[in-house]
Amino acid sequence: MDYTVAGTDDIESVVPNEWGGMWFFRDALDCENLGITLLELEPNGKGKPHDHAEENHEEVYLVVDGELTVELGGSEGEPADEAVTLEPGEAVRVSPETRRQLHNHGDELVRVVIAGAP
């Protein structure tokens, strides 16, 4: 049987504590294709606008706690084409070429599991 276990105590967050936290589990779990991330956003926190066209991988955002707004589309310096708001237990899949930005417009911490793969 082959498996690997990892937790946030085993991985350094790439986001300063005052903004929440972001832990990339891919390397810690020795994943070959799947990227898996836990993101925590403090109230009024947001992620950077980005896409994954160059890597050609789609992403799924699954909300565990709080309410997450995902702005979709648009281009650099322009507003998003639309926004989707997700509650706990809801998820959205975003294609590689779609620009996205994550926002916590609420008053509580947001926890999101992000899965991405080619």
C-alpha atoms as an extended CHARMM CRD file, in Angstrom:
* protein
*
       118  EXT
         1         1  MET       CA              0.0000000000        0.0000000000        0.0000000000  PROA      1               0.0000000000
         2         2  ASP       CA              1.4020000000        3.4040000000       -0.9760000000  PROA      2               0.0000000000
         3         3  TYR       CA              0.1910000000        6.6450000000        0.6300000000  PROA      3               0.0000000000
         4         4  THR       CA              1.4800000000        9.9020000000        2.0930000000  PROA      4               0.0000000000
         5         5  VAL       CA              0.0550000000       12.0190000000        4.9180000000  PROA      5               0.0000000000
         6         6  ALA       CA              0.6980000000       15.7560000000        5.3850000000  PROA      6               0.0000000000
         7         7  GLY       CA             -0.8550000000       18.5940000000        7.3750000000  PROA      7               0.0000000000
         8         8  THR       CA             -0.5180000000       22.3480000000        7.6230000000  PROA      8               0.0000000000
         9         9  ASP       CA              1.9680000000       21.8800000000       10.4860000000  PROA      9               0.0000000000
        10        10  ASP       CA              4.2650000000       20.1030000000        7.9860000000  PROA      10              0.0000000000
        11        11  ILE       CA              4.0820000000       22.7920000000        5.2790000000  PROA      11              0.0000000000
        12        12  GLU       CA              5.1050000000       26.4490000000        5.3930000000  PROA      12              0.0000000000
        13        13  SER       CA              2.3700000000       28.8860000000        4.3680000000  PROA      13              0.0000000000
        14        14  VAL       CA              3.2260000000       31.0950000000        1.3900000000  PROA      14              0.0000000000
        15        15  VAL       CA              0.9050000000       33.8420000000        2.7050000000  PROA      15              0.0000000000
        16        16  PRO       CA              1.6580000000       35.9800000000        5.7920000000  PROA      16              0.0000000000
        17        17  ASN       CA             -0.4580000000       35.0510000000        8.8500000000  PROA      17              0.0000000000
        18        18  GLU       CA             -2.2160000000       38.4300000000        8.9630000000  PROA      18              0.0000000000
        19        19  TRP       CA             -3.8100000000       37.7000000000        5.5460000000  PROA      19              0.0000000000
        20        20  GLY       CA             -4.7270000000       34.0870000000        6.2880000000  PROA      20              0.0000000000
        21        21  GLY       CA             -2.6500000000       31.2060000000        5.0050000000  PROA      21              0.0000000000
        22        22  MET       CA             -1.9460000000       29.1730000000        1.8870000000  PROA      22              0.0000000000
        23        23  TRP       CA             -0.4630000000       25.6990000000        2.0350000000  PROA      23              0.0000000000
        24        24  PHE       CA              0.5820000000       23.8170000000       -1.1150000000  PROA      24              0.0000000000
        25        25  PHE       CA              0.1980000000       20.0710000000       -0.4560000000  PROA      25              0.0000000000
        26        26  ARG       CA              1.4140000000       18.7890000000       -3.8470000000  PROA      26              0.0000000000
        27        27  ASP       CA              5.0770000000       18.2780000000       -2.9240000000  PROA      27              0.0000000000
        28        28  ALA       CA              4.3850000000       17.2620000000        0.6710000000  PROA      28              0.0000000000
        29        29  LEU       CA              2.0430000000       14.5140000000       -0.5830000000  PROA      29              0.0000000000
        30        30  ASP       CA              4.3510000000       13.5880000000       -3.4620000000  PROA      30              0.0000000000
        31        31  CYS       CA              1.5600000000       14.1100000000       -6.0360000000  PROA      31              0.0000000000
        32        32  GLU       CA              2.5350000000       13.5340000000       -9.6520000000  PROA      32              0.0000000000
        33        33  ASN       CA             -0.3140000000       15.3770000000      -11.4150000000  PROA      33              0.0000000000
        34        34  LEU       CA             -2.7190000000       16.8160000000       -8.8680000000  PROA      34              0.0000000000
        35        35  GLY       CA             -2.0810000000       20.0930000000       -7.1020000000  PROA      35              0.0000000000
        36        36  ILE       CA             -3.9730000000       20.4890000000       -3.8220000000  PROA      36              0.0000000000
        37        37  THR       CA             -3.9620000000       23.6510000000       -1.7250000000  PROA      37              0.0000000000
        38        38  LEU       CA             -5.6530000000       24.8870000000        1.4410000000  PROA      38              0.0000000000
        39        39  LEU       CA             -6.3310000000       28.6270000000        1.3580000000  PROA      39              0.0000000000
        40        40  GLU       CA             -7.5060000000       30.7430000000        4.2800000000  PROA      40              0.0000000000
        41        41  LEU       CA             -8.5320000000       34.3390000000        3.6110000000  PROA      41              0.0000000000
        42        42  GLU       CA             -9.1360000000       36.7910000000        6.4350000000  PROA      42              0.0000000000
        43        43  PRO       CA            -12.1370000000       39.1620000000        6.1460000000  PROA      43              0.0000000000
        44        44  ASN       CA            -11.6260000000       41.6190000000        3.2700000000  PROA      44              0.0000000000
        45        45  GLY       CA             -8.7790000000       39.4420000000        2.0010000000  PROA      45              0.0000000000
        46        46  LYS       CA             -8.2380000000       38.6210000000       -1.6410000000  PROA      46              0.0000000000
        47        47  GLY       CA             -5.9930000000       36.5470000000       -3.8470000000  PROA      47              0.0000000000
        48        48  LYS       CA             -4.0540000000       37.7710000000       -6.8390000000  PROA      48              0.0000000000
        49        49  PRO       CA             -5.7610000000       37.8110000000      -10.2390000000  PROA      49              0.0000000000
        50        50  HSD       CA             -4.3560000000       34.9980000000      -12.3800000000  PROA      50              0.0000000000
        51        51  ASP       CA             -4.9850000000       32.2320000000      -14.8800000000  PROA      51              0.0000000000
        52        52  HSD       CA             -3.2780000000       28.9270000000      -15.6360000000  PROA      52              0.0000000000
        53        53  ALA       CA             -3.2370000000       29.0420000000      -19.4360000000  PROA      53              0.0000000000
        54        54  GLU       CA              0.5290000000       28.4130000000      -19.6180000000  PROA      54              0.0000000000
        55        55  GLU       CA              0.3300000000       25.3650000000      -17.3340000000  PROA      55              0.0000000000
        56        56  ASN       CA             -2.9220000000       24.2200000000      -18.9980000000  PROA      56              0.0000000000
        57        57  HSD       CA             -4.5200000000       23.1310000000      -15.7640000000  PROA      57              0.0000000000
        58        58  GLU       CA             -8.0240000000       23.6670000000      -14.5360000000  PROA      58              0.0000000000
        59        59  GLU       CA             -8.8360000000       24.4280000000      -10.9160000000  PROA      59              0.0000000000
        60        60  VAL       CA            -11.7090000000       23.5730000000       -8.6050000000  PROA      60              0.0000000000
        61        61  TYR       CA            -12.4150000000       25.7750000000       -5.5790000000  PROA      61              0.0000000000
        62        62  LEU       CA            -14.3850000000       24.0330000000       -2.7910000000  PROA      62              0.0000000000
        63        63  VAL       CA            -15.4910000000       26.2220000000        0.1110000000  PROA      63              0.0000000000
        64        64  VAL       CA            -15.1630000000       24.5860000000        3.5380000000  PROA      64              0.0000000000
        65        65  ASP       CA            -15.9370000000       27.5840000000        5.7970000000  PROA      65              0.0000000000
        66        66  GLY       CA            -17.1990000000       31.1110000000        5.1390000000  PROA      66              0.0000000000
        67        67  GLU       CA            -18.3350000000       32.6780000000        1.8880000000  PROA      67              0.0000000000
        68        68  LEU       CA            -16.0280000000       33.0720000000       -1.1140000000  PROA      68              0.0000000000
        69        69  THR       CA            -16.5310000000       35.3060000000       -4.1320000000  PROA      69              0.0000000000
        70        70  VAL       CA            -14.7090000000       34.2660000000       -7.2960000000  PROA      70              0.0000000000
        71        71  GLU       CA            -14.4250000000       36.9870000000       -9.9330000000  PROA      71              0.0000000000
        72        72  LEU       CA            -14.1450000000       35.4630000000      -13.4130000000  PROA      72              0.0000000000
        73        73  GLY       CA            -13.0040000000       36.7850000000      -16.7810000000  PROA      73              0.0000000000
        74        74  GLY       CA            -11.8270000000       40.2200000000      -17.7080000000  PROA      74              0.0000000000
        75        75  SER       CA             -8.2490000000       41.1880000000      -18.3790000000  PROA      75              0.0000000000
        76        76  GLU       CA             -5.4620000000       42.9550000000      -16.5190000000  PROA      76              0.0000000000
        77        77  GLY       CA             -6.6060000000       46.3730000000      -15.3520000000  PROA      77              0.0000000000
        78        78  GLU       CA            -10.2240000000       45.6510000000      -16.3380000000  PROA      78              0.0000000000
        79        79  PRO       CA            -13.1130000000       44.4960000000      -14.1390000000  PROA      79              0.0000000000
        80        80  ALA       CA            -14.1790000000       40.8380000000      -14.1170000000  PROA      80              0.0000000000
        81        81  ASP       CA            -16.9150000000       39.7130000000      -16.4780000000  PROA      81              0.0000000000
        82        82  GLU       CA            -18.8760000000       38.0790000000      -13.6700000000  PROA      82              0.0000000000
        83        83  ALA       CA            -18.6630000000       36.9030000000      -10.0830000000  PROA      83              0.0000000000
        84        84  VAL       CA            -19.7690000000       33.6860000000       -8.3950000000  PROA      84              0.0000000000
        85        85  THR       CA            -20.3630000000       33.5560000000       -4.6450000000  PROA      85              0.0000000000
        86        86  LEU       CA            -19.9310000000       30.1880000000       -2.9510000000  PROA      86              0.0000000000
        87        87  GLU       CA            -21.0030000000       28.9780000000        0.4790000000  PROA      87              0.0000000000
        88        88  PRO       CA            -19.6870000000       25.9870000000        2.4510000000  PROA      88              0.0000000000
        89        89  GLY       CA            -20.0740000000       22.7750000000        0.4850000000  PROA      89              0.0000000000
        90        90  GLU       CA            -20.2130000000       24.5610000000       -2.8830000000  PROA      90              0.0000000000
        91        91  ALA       CA            -17.5350000000       24.4170000000       -5.5680000000  PROA      91              0.0000000000
        92        92  VAL       CA            -16.7180000000       25.9820000000       -8.9240000000  PROA      92              0.0000000000
        93        93  ARG       CA            -14.4800000000       24.6590000000      -11.7200000000  PROA      93              0.0000000000
        94        94  VAL       CA            -12.4680000000       27.2390000000      -13.6640000000  PROA      94              0.0000000000
        95        95  SER       CA            -10.8480000000       26.4960000000      -17.0240000000  PROA      95              0.0000000000
        96        96  PRO       CA             -7.1060000000       27.1340000000      -17.4810000000  PROA      96              0.0000000000
        97        97  GLU       CA             -7.4820000000       30.2470000000      -19.6440000000  PROA      97              0.0000000000
        98        98  THR       CA            -10.1190000000       31.9810000000      -17.4950000000  PROA      98              0.0000000000
        99        99  ARG       CA             -8.7310000000       34.7920000000      -15.3450000000  PROA      99              0.0000000000
       100       100  ARG       CA             -9.8590000000       34.5520000000      -11.7240000000  PROA      100             0.0000000000
       101       101  GLN       CA             -9.5050000000       36.3630000000       -8.4140000000  PROA      101             0.0000000000
       102       102  LEU       CA            -10.7200000000       35.1880000000       -5.0070000000  PROA      102             0.0000000000
       103       103  HSD       CA            -12.3010000000       37.5390000000       -2.4540000000  PROA      103             0.0000000000
       104       104  ASN       CA            -13.5490000000       37.2870000000        1.1170000000  PROA      104             0.0000000000
       105       105  HSD       CA            -16.1130000000       40.0800000000        1.4120000000  PROA      105             0.0000000000
       106       106  GLY       CA            -17.4990000000       38.6310000000        4.6580000000  PROA      106             0.0000000000
       107       107  ASP       CA            -16.7460000000       39.1080000000        8.3420000000  PROA      107             0.0000000000
       108       108  GLU       CA            -15.3320000000       35.6180000000        9.0000000000  PROA      108             0.0000000000
       109       109  LEU       CA            -12.3730000000       33.6030000000        7.8490000000  PROA      109             0.0000000000
       110       110  VAL       CA            -12.8590000000       31.7280000000        4.5560000000  PROA      110             0.0000000000
       111       111  ARG       CA            -11.3130000000       28.2440000000        4.1050000000  PROA      111             0.0000000000
       112       112  VAL       CA            -11.1050000000       26.8930000000        0.5790000000  PROA      112             0.0000000000
       113       113  VAL       CA             -9.6530000000       23.6770000000       -0.8100000000  PROA      113             0.0000000000
       114       114  ILE       CA             -8.1900000000       24.1970000000       -4.2730000000  PROA      114             0.0000000000
       115       115  ALA       CA             -7.4960000000       21.2660000000       -6.5910000000  PROA      115             0.0000000000
       116       116  GLY       CA             -5.7500000000       21.7220000000       -9.9370000000  PROA      116             0.0000000000
       117       117  ALA       CA             -4.4680000000       19.3920000000      -12.6340000000  PROA      117             0.0000000000
       118       118  PRO       CA             -3.7980000000       19.2790000000      -16.3630000000  PROA      118             0.0000000000
